[in-house]
Amino acid sequence: MSVRSSSRRPPCWRIGKNELARFAPSLRAGFLHPSETPASEWRDAAAAAEFLVDKDVVLTTYGQAARLDWLTAQEWRLIVLDEAHAIKNPGARQNPRGQTVGAPGPASP
């Protein structure tokens, strides 16, 4: 008999979903991941504009962000990048996208 143990962590967006439900249940969250929301609702810019209308928070992965051109064109009030190892390496595919996502400027202290 063989027993396999899995130490695989859930994706950050799923952890974020659980944390939002626990600590900020009044926030209206959207998830840009096909396992959570049908891609047809957010994959292209027109669908995404409608998808974002009633969202307070949007969570996605670096992999999805790298494929969504509209994501960098969108102006965001606040951006939180988790799993810095995914963009820390200048040669990583995700790095340029993480550096160009639109934010209005540095937050005020």
Buried (B, 14 or more C-beta within 10 A) or exposed (E): EEEEEEEEEEBBBBEBBEEBEEEEEEEEBBBBBEEBBEBEBBBEEEBBEEBBEEBEBBBBBBBBBBEBEBBBEBEBEEEEBBEEEBBEEEEBEBBEBBEEBEEEEEEEE
